[in-house]
Amino acid sequence: MSADKYRRLLDAKHKPTERYILSTLGPRRSRLWRELRAFLNKNYDEESELLFGGRKYGWYFKYSRNNKTLCALFPEKMAFSVLVILGKQQVILFEENIACFNENTRKLYNSTRQYHDGRWLFKRVLSKSDLCDVISLIRTKKSPKRKGV
């Protein structure tokens, strides 16, 4: 895999529009992107903010509430990555359910450093299976809001 294969949006001078992001993702990944954003908007009260994370991370959407980040979405050429930070208790929950995740997610988890406060998982979404795992990671981090309660 070349370094530019999944290149992020790194031009700080040009804030990308949603249309530009979708065209960068390509038709297949843009469907997954829209599905994830719809899931987040429907199930969580976090605010979505488009930010520039510097030359390494580029433009990304941060979903947070009360200064606590739920996740961050990094659009890339023909893909996107999602950062989910699992705290100590969430790491335990993940490990209890690790068999429910696809092989790539299990490998990612096992290769990610364990910090004193948890693990920072950067999961690249290339398929529906990856998207399902990302949604499960987000649910592990925080339960969706209850409807009708």
Buried (B, 14 or more C-beta within 10 A) or exposed (E): EEEEEBBBBBEEEEEBEBEBBBEBBEEEBBBBBEBBBEBBEEBBEBEBEBEBBEEEBBBBBBBBEEEEBBBBBBBBBBBBBBBBBBEEEBBEBBEEEEEEBBEBBBEBBEEBEEEEEBBEBBBBBBBEBBBBBBBBBBBBBBEEEEEEE
